[in-house]
Amino acid sequence: MKIDENAFFREATLRICSSLELNKALKKSLLYLREFMPAGSIVLYFYNYDTGVLEAIAGAGKNINILERRKTQLPPHIQKKIETEWMDHRIRLIERMGENEITADLTRKVGTADLSGIVMDMMLEGQEVGVLAVISDGKNKFKLEHVNLLKQLNEPFSIALTNGRRYQELLDLKNLLAEDNLFLKKELFRMTGKEVIGSNNGLKGVMKLVRQVAPLESPVLLLGETGTGKEVIAGAIHNLSSRKDGPLIKVNCGAIPETIMDSELFGHERGAFTGAIARKKGRFERANGGTIFLDEIGELHPEVQIRLLRVLQEKQIERVGGSETIKVDIRVIAATHQDLESLLKQGRFREDLYFRLRVFPIPIPPLRKR
């Protein structure tokens, strides 16, 4: 079949650039490409040469369970092969994806190892912006003429991917701004603590301890009945510390459902679970450079206690659904009205976490004793 290449380029470009939502644009593009080649699915990737992480950005068609593995850490020998051998061939026809050293591992895991594929590095103004993979429909194999057709669409796909990623970044920033606005309203208590009522009377001993520990980086454990002002004391410690210009983020451990605790504390990536339509920073990441106040620490579920212990030990987190390790510079202030030693005996609170938090305990007397 003789193909009018100018008409093909024009019609394909209209579909590629039809929407800023890349999945929609790819679906339209795939339906058109199927008129000219045995295209079963199409996926856009971004490869980070610094970290060796291959991230699936969008896709359409069959075998799109590949998008469930949005980020894949490639082993060092594969990274080296990409940066040497593949750099000389910007578009490649692969007869069987499972037999190619670079594509074999990923395609076996998602069930496309027996299929044919075309993989193209997308270039824009001399810079690589992503990778396009078109997988066959299973019945037929790609030919050289299909490679030549796809090569014409390098620039439209590159522009679409660049614009789509920028659009998603704007949406993420919009969501982040809305979340930050909500947090600002909730976290206004950080402005308190500069003047603590009763600091020269019933809370004189407490404030002496506050002034001692504030300049340090040690975790602090506030102990006292409900309503004794633990939140205000946490604000005072923060405001008297070198972190006073950083954020003070509060977490009520007893008020967050267990099912979303990980997402709230550590954040999540877009697509990590149903409803995760955008990347979200967790409380720990928001507290970077400042202080995180973990109120009602005794209410934490045992599994979350394990992950919290790791954060305290290693000062790094991973978002839910992500593989990237994020370092956080935080100071932890915890508080509880419960008897943690009693919880230890009952097996409801980890001993190693308890001693990590109880570096500098401050008991706060109840109002009736002030």
ABEGO torsion letter per residue (X at the ends): XBBBAAAAAAAAAAAAAABABAAAAAAAAAAAAAAABBBABBBBBBBBAAAGBBBBABBBEBGAAAAABABBBBBAAAAAAAAAAAAABABBBBABAAABAAAAAAAAAAGAAABBBBBBBBBBGGBBAEBBBBBBAGABBBBAAAAAAAAAAAAAAAAAAAAAAAAAAAAAAAAAAAAAAAAAAAAAAAABGABBBGAABAAAAAAAAAAAAAABABBBBBBEBBGAGAAAAAAAAAAABAAAABBBBBBBAAABBAAAAAAAAAEBBBGABBGBABBBBBAAAAABGBBBBBBGAAABBAAAAAAAAAAAAAGBBBBBGBABBBBBBBBBBBBBABBAAAAAAAGABBAAAAAAAAABBBBBBBAAAX
